[in-house]
Amino acid sequence: MMEPAKLWIESNLSRTATNGMQAGGGFVVANGAYFSTATTDPVRIRFDLVPRLNNMNTWTERLGHSGLRSFTDKEGHFWLEQNASKNSKWAKLARQGHNVAWEFDGPGGAYTGRMLIDGEIYTPSEATNNSCRGE
C-alpha cells in the first residue's frame, strides 16, 4: 500500500504542493477532491480513500433520505448507486455484493444510458450480455 502523502498547508497558499496537489484558500485539492485545512498543522491524505469513479467503496457523498452513495465525475456526470431494495435484476446484482451505479448528465439530469458495475462502465445491454454477471 502507498504511504500517505505528508503536506504542510498554509492558509491562502497558492502553489503546487507535493505530489502535484494544489493548495490554497484553506483547502487542498487532490485528484479532484477537496480537503479542508482549518489549521496549519501537517495534513495526511490517504490516496486510497480519495473518491474515485471506478471504486464505489471510496464514494463519500450520500443522496437524501435514501442514503444511496453518489459521485460526480470530472465531466460533471452524476453517478448514483443502485437501490438494492428495489425489485430488478440490477438490484438483485447489488444484493449479491456487486457495486452497481447509474450515470446521469448531472444532479437531477437525464439518464445517459451508461452504468457502472464493479468498476467497469457498460450500457445495460452490454452488462446483460456479459457472461460474468451470471444473469
Secondary structure by P-SEA (a helix, b strand, c coil): cccbbbbbbcccccccccccccccccbbbcccbbbbcccccbbbbccccccccccccccccccccccbbbbbccccbbbbccccccccaaaaaaaacccccccccccccccccccccccccccaaaaaacccccc
